């Protein structure tokens, strides 16, 4: 009797925590996010209209959608922050019924799925230009697999056939893509990149656009060990810090760098929140466009989390000469 009562109390506590998580974004916060997205979409549409070529032939009939791009972007962000697993259930039950006063011009479910594809580029630029954090001199890099199906179903998988690739990570082999992330000690994402599953973890660091705004120390695991990569990043003002292999004789590491390696779990926590809260990984996609939109929506939802994993870094100012 006592055990059953304890289990009931535990389930009630979990339910209250889940309800608190679902209702974490208030209506004021929803309005704030919409204003940010709407201002960006207006600027984006103005730049597109300014620099795109005008059609020379007869213009085809095109009726503007009743739902704006900012509203579609906001719905995708709210879905990945709500705790719902099914987008259809979230849109029909949550948006069309309980959030109807915030979205007065809702469309059908089939239409909202079509509108998702039109906001891929605006949503990606919105994340890059508005939501991402800034480098503080201490950054962490890691990659996480995005499985599109189980290994037993690779030979019958059709949605990503010819696109996804087999890869290998610390948890074993998988079929899908890789999400490469860079975050600071505050848990804020600085940059991200999506690659195929068979791409080496060190490859994105060779692209200038991926590490353009990074400076100072960059902490990674043993998968980023490479002499050429270390020298290339060192020239750009980035000190790559990784654990030492047994074959790296004569290599030295300062005490502060060893402490930073112990704090590398922060980016593992970021990966965990992206997968378990924002649902960046699942096997219910039916097209590649839907996969990209949901991935961007999950990243945008994480960037808007009020609480992120962070570490306490105390900086001291001395008079010694520093390289960075």
C-alpha positions in Angstrom: 0.0 0.0 0.0 2.8 2.4 0.9 4.7 1.5 -2.3 1.7 2.2 -4.5 1.1 5.5 -2.8 4.7 6.5 -3.4 4.4 5.5 -7.1 1.3 7.6 -7.4 2.9 10.6 -5.8 5.9 10.2 -8.1 3.7 10.0 -11.2 1.9 13.2 -10.1 5.2 15.0 -9.7 6.4 13.9 -13.1 3.1 15.1 -14.6 3.3 18.5 -12.9 6.9 18.9 -14.2 5.8 18.0 -17.7 2.9 20.5 -17.6 5.4 23.1 -16.4 7.7 22.4 -19.3 4.9 22.5 -21.8 3.6 25.8 -20.5 7.1 27.3 -20.2 6.7 29.8 -23.1 4.1 32.3 -22.0 1.9 34.3 -24.4 4.1 37.4 -23.9 7.2 35.3 -24.9 5.3 34.0 -27.9 4.5 37.6 -28.9 8.1 38.6 -28.5 9.3 35.7 -30.7 6.8 36.5 -33.3 7.8 40.2 -33.4 11.5 39.1 -33.9 10.6 36.7 -36.6 8.2 39.1 -38.3 10.7 41.9 -38.4 13.4 39.6 -39.8 11.0 38.2 -42.5 10.0 41.7 -43.6 13.7 42.6 -44.0 14.4 39.2 -45.8 11.5 39.7 -48.2 12.7 43.2 -49.0 16.2 42.0 -49.8 14.9 39.2 -51.9 12.6 41.5 -53.9 15.5 43.9 -54.4 18.2 41.5 -55.7 16.1 38.9 -57.5 15.5 39.0 -61.2 12.0 40.0 -62.3 10.1 37.5 -64.6 10.1 38.5 -68.3 7.2 36.4 -69.4 3.6 36.3 -68.4 3.3 36.1 -64.6 1.5 33.0 -63.4 -1.4 33.4 -61.0 -0.1 33.2 -57.4 -2.3 34.0 -54.3 -0.4 34.9 -51.2 -1.0 32.7 -48.2 -3.2 33.8 -45.4 -0.6 32.7 -42.8 2.7 34.7 -42.9 6.2 33.2 -42.8 6.7 34.5 -39.3 3.7 32.6 -38.1 4.8 29.3 -39.7 8.3 29.7 -38.2 6.8 30.4 -34.8 4.6 27.3 -35.0 7.6 25.1 -35.7 9.5 26.6 -32.8 6.6 26.2 -30.4 6.1 22.5 -31.5 9.7 21.6 -30.6 9.4 23.3 -27.3 6.0 22.0 -26.4 6.8 18.3 -25.6 4.4 17.0 -28.3 5.7 14.1 -30.4 3.3 14.4 -33.3 3.1 17.7 -35.2 -0.3 16.9 -36.6 -1.8 16.4 -33.1 0.0 19.6 -31.9 -1.3 21.7 -34.8 -4.9 20.5 -34.7 -5.4 20.3 -31.0 -3.0 22.9 -29.6 -2.7 25.6 -32.3 -6.2 25.4 -33.9 -8.1 25.2 -30.6 -6.2 26.6 -27.6 -3.9 29.1 -29.5 -6.6 30.3 -31.9 -6.5 33.8 -30.4 -2.8 34.0 -31.3 -3.1 32.5 -34.8 -6.5 33.9 -36.1 -5.8 32.9 -39.8 -5.0 29.2 -39.4 -4.9 27.0 -42.4 -5.5 23.3 -42.9 -2.9 20.7 -41.8 -2.0 19.8 -45.4 -1.5 23.5 -46.2 0.8 24.1 -43.1 2.9 21.1 -44.2 3.3 22.8 -47.7 4.2 26.2 -46.1 6.9 24.6 -44.0 9.1 24.2 -47.1 8.9 27.9 -47.9 10.4 28.9 -44.6 13.6 26.8 -44.7 15.9 29.6 -45.9 14.3 32.4 -43.7 14.4 30.1 -40.6 18.0 29.1 -41.2 19.1 32.8 -41.6 17.0 33.8 -38.6 18.9 31.3 -36.5 22.3 32.4 -37.9 21.7 36.1 -37.6 19.5 36.5 -34.6 19.4 33.5 -32.3 23.0 32.3 -32.1 25.2 33.4 -29.3 28.7 34.9 -29.4 32.1 33.5 -28.7 33.5 34.4 -25.3 37.0 32.9 -25.8 36.1 29.4 -24.4 34.2 27.2 -26.8 33.3 23.5 -27.0 32.9 21.5 -30.2 31.3 18.1 -30.7 29.2 16.1 -33.2 26.1 14.0 -32.7 24.5 11.4 -35.0 21.0 12.0 -36.5 19.7 8.5 -37.2 16.9 8.4 -39.7 16.1 4.7 -39.1 17.3 1.6 -37.2 20.2 -0.3 -38.6 17.9 -3.3 -39.3 15.8 -1.2 -41.7 18.6 0.4 -43.7 18.1 -1.9 -46.8 14.3 -1.1 -46.9 14.5 2.6 -46.1 13.3 4.8 -49.0 12.9 8.4 -47.7 16.6 9.2 -47.5 17.8 6.7 -50.0 20.8 8.1 -51.9 21.1 11.0 -49.4 21.9 9.6 -46.0 25.1 7.6 -45.4 26.3 5.0 -43.0 28.5 6.4 -40.2 30.2 5.5 -37.0 30.3 7.2 -33.7 31.2 6.4 -30.1 27.8 4.6 -29.7 28.2 2.4 -32.7 27.3 2.5 -36.3 24.3 4.4 -37.6 22.5 5.5 -40.9 21.8 9.2 -41.3 23.5 12.5 -40.8 25.8 14.3 -38.4 25.1 17.5 -36.5 28.2 19.5 -35.7 27.9 22.0 -32.9 30.0 24.7 -31.3 28.9 26.3 -28.0 30.3 28.6 -25.4 30.5 28.1 -21.6 27.0 29.6 -21.2 25.5 26.8 -23.2 24.7 29.1 -26.2 25.1 27.7 -29.7 27.7 29.7 -31.7 27.5 27.7 -34.9 26.2 24.5 -36.4 26.6 22.4 -39.5 24.8 19.4 -41.0 26.9 16.8 -42.9 26.5 13.2 -44.1 27.0 10.4 -41.6 30.3 9.3 -43.1 32.1 12.7 -42.8 35.0 13.0 -40.4 34.4 15.1 -37.3 37.5 17.2 -38.2 36.2 18.2 -41.7 33.8 21.0 -40.6 36.7 22.7 -38.7 38.5 23.1 -42.0 35.8 25.4 -43.4 36.4 29.1 -42.7 32.6 29.8 -42.4 32.3 27.3 -39.5 35.0 28.8 -37.3 34.9 32.4 -38.6 33.7 33.9 -35.3 35.6 31.6 -33.0 38.7 32.7 -31.1 40.6 31.6 -28.0 40.4 28.0 -26.8 38.3 25.3 -28.6 37.8 22.1 -26.5 37.0 18.8 -28.3 37.4 15.1 -27.8 40.0 12.7 -29.2 38.1 12.6 -32.6 39.5 16.1 -33.3 43.2 15.2 -32.9 45.2 16.1 -35.9 48.5 17.9 -36.4 47.5 19.7 -39.6 44.2 20.8 -38.1 45.9 22.1 -34.9 48.3 24.1 -37.0 45.7 25.5 -39.3 43.5 26.6 -36.4 46.5 28.0 -34.5 47.2 30.4 -37.4 43.6 31.6 -37.2 43.9 32.4 -33.5 42.3 29.2 -32.2 43.9 26.8 -29.7 42.5 23.3 -30.1 42.5 21.4 -26.8 42.0 17.7 -26.8 42.9 14.7 -24.6 46.3 13.2 -25.3 46.8 9.8 -26.8 49.4 7.4 -25.4 51.4 7.7 -28.6 51.7 11.5 -28.2 55.0 11.4 -26.2 56.4 14.7 -25.1 53.1 16.6 -25.4 52.4 18.9 -22.4 49.1 20.3 -21.2 48.5 23.1 -18.7 46.4 22.7 -15.6 43.8 25.1 -16.9 43.4 23.1 -20.1 42.9 19.9 -18.1 40.2 21.6 -16.1 38.5 22.7 -19.3 38.5 19.1 -20.6 36.7 18.0 -17.5 34.0 20.6 -18.3 33.5 19.3 -21.9 30.3 17.5 -20.6 28.4 20.8 -21.2 28.2 20.2 -25.0 27.1 16.6 -24.3 24.3 18.1 -22.3 23.4 20.4 -25.2 23.2 17.3 -27.5 21.0 15.6 -24.9 18.6 18.5 -24.6 18.4 18.8 -28.4 17.5 15.1 -28.8 15.3 14.5 -25.7 13.5 17.9 -25.3 13.7 19.6 -28.7 13.3 16.2 -30.6 16.0 16.9 -33.2 16.2 13.2 -33.9 13.4 10.8 -34.9 12.5 8.4 -37.7 9.1 9.8 -38.7 10.2 12.1 -41.6 8.6 11.5 -45.0 10.7 13.9 -47.1 14.0 15.6 -46.9 12.4 19.1 -46.7 10.5 18.1 -43.6 13.7 16.8 -42.0 15.5 20.1 -42.6 12.6 22.3 -41.3 12.2 20.2 -38.1 15.9 20.2 -37.5 16.1 24.0 -37.8 13.0 24.3 -35.7 14.6 22.2 -32.9 17.8 24.3 -33.0 15.7 27.6 -32.8 13.7 26.2 -29.9 16.9 25.4 -28.0 18.3 28.8 -28.6 15.2 30.3 -27.0 15.3 28.0 -23.9 15.3 30.3 -20.8 17.8 27.9 -19.0 20.7 26.3 -20.7 23.6 24.2 -19.3 26.5 26.4 -18.2 29.7 26.3 -16.3 31.2 28.8 -13.9 34.3 30.3 -15.4 36.4 32.7 -13.4 38.7 34.8 -15.5 41.8 36.5 -14.0 43.6 39.4 -15.5 47.4 39.4 -15.2 50.3 41.2 -16.7 51.8 38.3 -18.6 52.1 38.3 -22.3 49.3 36.2 -23.9 49.1 34.8 -27.4 45.3 35.1 -27.7 
